[in-house]
Amino acid sequence: MAPQQLFGLFGGLCALSMAIACFFWVQGAKLVMPFAWLELVAVGVALLVYSRHAADQERIALSPGSLMVQHTSGSNTETVQFLPDWVTVEPVMGDESLIELSGQGQRIEVGRFVRPELRKQLASELRQAVRVARGRRHGAA
């Protein structure tokens, strides 16, 4: 769900919750209103935290002579560019850990959004793509 849709849904929830709370408040249940406000504030904070990370992503783009990795988490974006000739692809700890791309004094970890059991396959595919890019750059296929 996109953050805009989520906040639209939250607005509807607020309207419905306040209508119910007002009905009971008019009927004499005075404690319903403060608890309704408390509930909506808690849900609003949770949705705000969720929306900050709803668009988190990792992008890996391999073009002739360049491997670009971009990691976005919340409002922070880290971009690293490598020459395919100098990049290494290794797991950080084991086959199911994050994958470290390093070279030319730079490093970045990828694979946060890939299931742990598929990270070994991702590392293998990255190695193969880098190998092919090196071959094309040096005239081989």
Contacts in CASP RR format, 6 or more apart in sequence:
PFRMAT RR
TARGET T0000
AUTHOR 0000-0000-0000
METHOD contacts of the structure
MODEL  1
MAPQQLFGLFGGLCALSMAIACFFWVQGAKLVMPFAWLELVAVGVALLVY
SRHAADQERIALSPGSLMVQHTSGSNTETVQFLPDWVTVEPVMGDESLIE
LSGQGQRIEVGRFVRPELRKQLASELRQAVRVARGRRHGAA
1 9 0 8 1.000
1 54 0 8 1.000
2 54 0 8 1.000
3 51 0 8 1.000
3 54 0 8 1.000
3 55 0 8 1.000
6 47 0 8 1.000
6 50 0 8 1.000
6 51 0 8 1.000
6 54 0 8 1.000
7 47 0 8 1.000
7 51 0 8 1.000
10 43 0 8 1.000
10 44 0 8 1.000
10 47 0 8 1.000
13 40 0 8 1.000
13 43 0 8 1.000
14 40 0 8 1.000
17 36 0 8 1.000
17 39 0 8 1.000
17 40 0 8 1.000
18 36 0 8 1.000
18 40 0 8 1.000
20 32 0 8 1.000
20 36 0 8 1.000
21 32 0 8 1.000
21 33 0 8 1.000
21 35 0 8 1.000
21 36 0 8 1.000
21 37 0 8 1.000
22 33 0 8 1.000
24 32 0 8 1.000
24 33 0 8 1.000
25 32 0 8 1.000
25 33 0 8 1.000
52 74 0 8 1.000
52 75 0 8 1.000
53 73 0 8 1.000
53 74 0 8 1.000
55 72 0 8 1.000
55 74 0 8 1.000
56 72 0 8 1.000
56 73 0 8 1.000
56 74 0 8 1.000
56 112 0 8 1.000
56 113 0 8 1.000
57 70 0 8 1.000
57 71 0 8 1.000
57 72 0 8 1.000
57 113 0 8 1.000
58 69 0 8 1.000
58 70 0 8 1.000
58 71 0 8 1.000
58 72 0 8 1.000
58 110 0 8 1.000
58 111 0 8 1.000
58 112 0 8 1.000
58 113 0 8 1.000
59 68 0 8 1.000
59 69 0 8 1.000
59 70 0 8 1.000
60 67 0 8 1.000
60 68 0 8 1.000
60 69 0 8 1.000
60 70 0 8 1.000
60 110 0 8 1.000
60 126 0 8 1.000
61 67 0 8 1.000
61 68 0 8 1.000
61 70 0 8 1.000
62 68 0 8 1.000
62 84 0 8 1.000
62 129 0 8 1.000
62 130 0 8 1.000
62 133 0 8 1.000
64 133 0 8 1.000
64 136 0 8 1.000
64 137 0 8 1.000
65 83 0 8 1.000
65 84 0 8 1.000
65 85 0 8 1.000
65 133 0 8 1.000
65 137 0 8 1.000
66 81 0 8 1.000
66 82 0 8 1.000
66 83 0 8 1.000
66 84 0 8 1.000
67 81 0 8 1.000
67 82 0 8 1.000
67 83 0 8 1.000
67 84 0 8 1.000
67 87 0 8 1.000
67 101 0 8 1.000
67 130 0 8 1.000
67 133 0 8 1.000
68 79 0 8 1.000
68 80 0 8 1.000
68 81 0 8 1.000
68 82 0 8 1.000
69 79 0 8 1.000
69 80 0 8 1.000
69 81 0 8 1.000
69 82 0 8 1.000
69 101 0 8 1.000
69 108 0 8 1.000
69 110 0 8 1.000
70 77 0 8 1.000
70 78 0 8 1.000
70 79 0 8 1.000
70 80 0 8 1.000
71 77 0 8 1.000
71 78 0 8 1.000
71 79 0 8 1.000
71 108 0 8 1.000
71 109 0 8 1.000
71 110 0 8 1.000
71 112 0 8 1.000
72 78 0 8 1.000
78 108 0 8 1.000
80 101 0 8 1.000
80 106 0 8 1.000
80 107 0 8 1.000
80 108 0 8 1.000
82 101 0 8 1.000
82 103 0 8 1.000
82 104 0 8 1.000
82 106 0 8 1.000
83 104 0 8 1.000
84 130 0 8 1.000
84 133 0 8 1.000
84 134 0 8 1.000
84 137 0 8 1.000
85 134 0 8 1.000
85 137 0 8 1.000
86 103 0 8 1.000
86 104 0 8 1.000
87 101 0 8 1.000
87 102 0 8 1.000
87 103 0 8 1.000
87 130 0 8 1.000
88 100 0 8 1.000
88 101 0 8 1.000
88 102 0 8 1.000
88 103 0 8 1.000
89 99 0 8 1.000
89 100 0 8 1.000
89 101 0 8 1.000
89 123 0 8 1.000
89 126 0 8 1.000
89 127 0 8 1.000
89 130 0 8 1.000
90 99 0 8 1.000
90 100 0 8 1.000
90 102 0 8 1.000
90 123 0 8 1.000
91 97 0 8 1.000
91 98 0 8 1.000
91 99 0 8 1.000
91 100 0 8 1.000
91 119 0 8 1.000
91 120 0 8 1.000
91 123 0 8 1.000
92 98 0 8 1.000
92 99 0 8 1.000
92 100 0 8 1.000
92 109 0 8 1.000
95 119 0 8 1.000
95 120 0 8 1.000
96 116 0 8 1.000
96 117 0 8 1.000
96 119 0 8 1.000
96 120 0 8 1.000
97 116 0 8 1.000
97 119 0 8 1.000
98 109 0 8 1.000
98 110 0 8 1.000
98 111 0 8 1.000
98 112 0 8 1.000
98 119 0 8 1.000
99 109 0 8 1.000
99 110 0 8 1.000
99 111 0 8 1.000
99 119 0 8 1.000
99 122 0 8 1.000
99 123 0 8 1.000
99 126 0 8 1.000
100 107 0 8 1.000
100 108 0 8 1.000
100 109 0 8 1.000
101 107 0 8 1.000
101 108 0 8 1.000
101 109 0 8 1.000
101 110 0 8 1.000
101 126 0 8 1.000
102 108 0 8 1.000
110 122 0 8 1.000
111 119 0 8 1.000
111 122 0 8 1.000
114 122 0 8 1.000
135 141 0 8 1.000
END
